[in-house]
Amino acid sequence: MISDFEAVRENLFPASHGAIEDWSKFPWHRDRTNQIQAYKAHSSQAIAIDVFGTLKMSRDRDRIFDAIAECVGVARGGPWAVILEWTDTDRLLREPRPTQVDALAVGSAAALVIECKFTEPAGQCSQTAVSRSGERQCNGNYEDQINPGNGVRSRCALTGKSIRYWEYIPKIFELDPGVDHTPCPFKGDAYQWMRNAVLAAALGKHRNLQAAALAAFADHPIFPTARKVKRGLVDPSLAGQGAITPVSYQQIIAIACQVGRDRALWNELSAWIDHKIARAASRKSDFQEVRNGC
């Protein structure tokens, strides 16, 4: 019988394995039964490790991240350090549960906060969800309201909990925090991208580095993030279109092929990712056909 870690290893590009120092302590994504999910064909954590784990272990790392930095408009300059499943332990945004991003790349002059997607959409704000009591902590608008959960009056339920998103949002997205917005610009799946954008801004300020937020995604027309990229990750009416830069796994590997010295490695990774994307797309398509048939 195959073990959990054996199944995960089989689903990860071999050159990425060394990026995980302790497989038993690594913060694997788990389901409600505490089972590791990275063995699944459509695991976003697995494809993130495929790409950024391989970059972390590569002798081409500094060359490639310099090229990525230039592409997204921040300063080049290594050495670059890569941390998988990085958590904001400094609590820069005062979140009760600090944001954890799939990868953080830090050079001598810049930092890249990287959120990775595969077949799943971006996360939405939990404050508008209906609680067990049948109430919502936020009505979905950015307007003066009282959170029925704690009785705090504020325009944003998260601000009412001392979370610092709206300290950064006005500058990044050119939104006046003193003006109502109906609905809240971050009510839907723009919420997760906003969180990463403000985290990058906070991290850059804290470490005195230029910083950028990246949305790494599998570029296939059936996947929601790929479709969203073509329309804009956040509301096109907002000023902060450059607050988070979408970059596909295929683009990252193409950059690696251009500037890297180990062409054979990057060609192998390209084939691995193409196969993984095709397999996941096929399964997702089959599922949609069955669902639509019902």
C-alpha positions in Angstrom: 0.0 0.0 0.0 1.4 3.4 -1.0 2.0 5.9 1.8 0.8 9.5 1.8 4.3 10.9 1.2 5.0 8.4 -1.6 1.9 9.4 -3.4 2.8 13.1 -2.9 6.3 12.5 -4.2 4.9 10.9 -7.3 2.8 14.0 -8.0 5.8 16.4 -7.6 8.4 17.1 -10.2 11.5 15.2 -9.0 13.8 18.2 -9.0 11.5 20.0 -6.6 11.8 17.3 -3.8 14.8 18.9 -2.2 12.9 22.1 -1.5 11.0 20.3 1.2 13.4 19.9 4.1 11.2 18.0 6.5 8.3 16.2 4.8 6.6 15.4 8.1 6.6 19.1 9.3 5.9 20.8 6.0 2.6 22.8 6.1 0.7 20.6 3.7 -2.8 21.6 2.6 -5.2 19.1 4.3 -8.9 18.3 4.1 -11.3 18.2 7.0 -10.1 14.7 7.8 -6.5 16.0 8.0 -5.5 14.1 4.9 -2.7 15.7 2.8 -4.1 16.8 -0.6 -0.9 17.3 -2.6 -1.2 13.8 -4.1 -4.2 14.9 -6.2 -3.8 15.7 -9.9 -5.4 19.1 -9.5 -3.5 20.1 -6.3 -2.5 23.8 -6.4 0.1 23.2 -3.7 1.7 20.4 -5.7 1.9 22.5 -8.9 3.3 25.4 -6.9 6.0 23.1 -5.5 6.7 21.8 -9.0 7.6 25.2 -10.2 8.8 27.2 -7.3 10.4 24.3 -5.5 12.4 23.5 -8.7 13.4 27.2 -8.9 14.5 27.2 -5.3 16.8 24.2 -5.9 18.1 25.4 -9.2 21.6 26.9 -9.9 19.6 29.2 -12.3 17.5 30.7 -9.4 19.1 34.1 -9.3 19.1 34.6 -13.0 15.4 33.5 -13.3 14.1 35.6 -10.4 16.1 38.6 -11.7 14.2 38.2 -15.0 10.9 37.8 -13.3 11.5 40.8 -11.1 12.3 42.9 -14.2 9.1 41.6 -15.9 6.9 42.7 -12.9 8.6 46.1 -12.4 10.7 45.6 -9.3 14.4 45.7 -8.8 16.7 42.9 -9.8 19.4 41.7 -7.4 20.2 38.5 -5.7 20.9 36.3 -4.0 17.3 35.3 -4.1 15.9 33.2 -1.2 12.7 31.2 -1.8 10.3 30.1 1.0 7.4 27.8 0.2 4.2 28.3 2.2 5.5 31.4 3.9 3.5 32.9 6.8 3.5 36.5 7.9 4.7 35.7 11.5 5.4 39.4 12.1 1.6 40.0 11.8 2.1 43.0 9.6 -1.6 43.3 8.9 -2.7 42.3 12.5 -4.7 39.4 11.1 -5.9 36.9 13.8 -4.7 34.2 11.4 -1.8 35.5 9.4 -1.9 35.3 5.6 0.0 32.3 4.3 1.2 32.5 0.7 2.3 29.7 -1.5 5.8 31.2 -2.1 7.9 34.1 -1.1 11.0 35.1 -3.1 13.3 37.7 -1.5 16.2 39.3 -3.2 18.6 42.0 -2.1 16.3 44.8 -3.3 12.9 43.3 -3.8 10.4 40.7 -2.6 7.8 38.8 -4.5 4.6 37.6 -2.7 3.3 34.7 -4.8 -0.2 33.2 -4.6 -0.6 30.0 -6.8 -3.8 28.8 -8.4 -4.6 25.7 -10.5 -8.2 24.6 -11.0 -9.8 26.5 -8.1 -11.0 30.2 -8.0 -9.7 32.8 -5.6 -10.9 33.0 -2.0 -13.7 35.3 -1.0 -14.3 37.4 2.2 -15.7 35.4 5.0 -17.4 38.4 6.6 -20.3 38.2 4.2 -20.9 34.5 4.8 -24.0 33.5 6.8 -23.1 32.4 10.3 -24.7 29.6 12.3 -27.0 32.2 13.9 -28.2 33.2 10.4 -26.4 36.6 10.5 -23.7 38.2 8.3 -20.9 40.2 9.9 -20.9 42.5 6.8 -23.8 43.2 4.4 -21.5 43.2 1.4 -21.2 47.0 1.1 -18.4 49.2 2.3 -20.6 51.5 4.4 -21.3 52.4 8.0 -22.8 49.4 9.6 -22.7 47.4 12.9 -21.3 43.9 12.9 -24.0 41.8 14.7 -21.3 39.4 15.8 -19.3 41.8 18.0 -21.4 45.0 18.0 -18.6 47.1 16.4 -19.5 49.9 14.1 -17.3 50.4 11.0 -17.4 50.5 7.2 -15.5 47.2 7.0 -16.0 44.4 9.5 -12.3 43.6 9.2 -11.3 47.1 10.1 -13.6 46.8 13.1 -11.4 43.9 14.2 -8.2 46.1 13.8 -7.1 44.3 10.7 -5.1 46.8 8.6 -6.2 46.2 5.0 -7.8 49.6 4.7 -4.6 51.3 5.8 -3.0 50.1 2.5 -6.0 49.9 0.2 -6.5 53.7 -0.4 -3.0 54.1 -1.8 -2.9 50.8 -3.8 -6.4 51.1 -5.3 -6.9 54.8 -5.0 -10.1 54.4 -3.0 -11.2 57.0 -0.4 -11.7 55.1 2.9 -14.2 57.8 4.0 -16.5 57.2 1.0 -19.1 54.4 0.8 -18.7 51.8 -1.9 -21.7 49.7 -3.0 -20.9 46.8 -3.2 -17.6 46.6 -1.5 -14.9 46.3 -4.3 -13.5 43.3 -2.5 -16.7 41.4 -1.8 -16.0 38.6 -4.3 -12.9 36.8 -5.5 -10.9 40.1 -5.7 -10.7 39.7 -1.9 -7.8 37.3 -2.0 -5.9 39.3 -4.6 -6.4 42.4 -2.4 -5.0 40.6 0.6 -1.9 39.6 -1.3 -1.4 43.1 -2.7 -1.6 44.7 0.8 0.6 42.1 2.3 3.2 42.8 -0.4 3.0 46.5 0.4 3.3 45.9 4.1 6.2 43.5 3.7 8.0 45.9 1.4 7.6 48.8 3.9 8.7 46.6 6.8 11.8 45.3 5.1 12.6 48.4 3.1 12.3 46.5 -0.2 10.4 47.0 -3.4 7.6 44.4 -3.4 5.2 42.9 -5.8 2.3 40.5 -5.5 2.1 37.8 -8.2 -0.8 35.5 -9.1 0.8 32.4 -10.6 -1.8 30.3 -12.5 -2.2 27.5 -15.0 -3.1 29.1 -18.3 -5.9 26.9 -19.7 -9.3 28.3 -20.8 -11.2 25.9 -18.5 -9.7 27.2 -15.3 -11.3 30.1 -13.4 -8.2 32.1 -12.7 -7.0 31.9 -16.3 -10.4 33.2 -17.4 -10.4 35.9 -14.7 -6.9 37.1 -15.8 -8.3 38.0 -19.2 -11.0 40.1 -17.6 -8.9 41.5 -14.8 -8.2 40.0 -11.4 -9.8 43.0 -9.7 -12.6 45.4 -10.8 -11.4 47.2 -14.0 -12.8 50.4 -12.6 -10.3 50.4 -9.8 -6.9 52.2 -10.2 -4.8 49.4 -8.8 -4.7 47.1 -11.8 -1.0 46.7 -11.3 -1.4 45.8 -7.6 -1.1 42.1 -8.4 0.6 40.8 -11.5 -0.7 37.6 -13.2 2.0 35.3 -14.5 1.3 31.8 -15.8 3.4 28.8 -14.9 4.1 28.4 -18.6 5.4 32.0 -18.7 7.7 31.4 -15.7 9.1 28.3 -17.3 9.6 30.1 -20.6 11.6 32.7 -18.8 13.7 29.9 -17.2 14.3 28.5 -20.6 15.5 31.9 -21.9 17.8 32.9 -19.1 18.7 29.6 -17.4 21.7 27.5 -18.2 20.1 24.1 -17.5 17.9 23.9 -20.6 17.2 20.2 -20.2 15.8 20.7 -16.7 13.4 23.5 -17.8 12.3 21.5 -20.9 11.5 18.6 -18.6 9.6 20.8 -16.2 7.7 22.3 -19.1 6.6 18.9 -20.3 5.6 17.9 -16.7 3.5 21.0 -16.2 1.9 20.7 -19.6 0.9 17.1 -18.9 -0.4 18.0 -15.4 -2.5 20.8 -16.7 -3.9 18.7 -19.6 -4.8 15.9 -17.1 -6.5 18.3 -14.7 -8.4 20.1 -17.5 -9.6 16.7 -18.8 -10.9 15.7 -15.4 -12.5 19.0 -14.8 -14.2 19.0 -18.2 -15.5 15.5 -17.5 -16.9 16.6 -14.2 -18.6 19.6 -15.7 -20.2 17.4 -18.4 -21.6 15.1 -15.8 -22.9 18.0 -13.7 -24.4 19.7 -16.6 -26.1 16.5 -17.7 -27.8 16.3 -14.3 
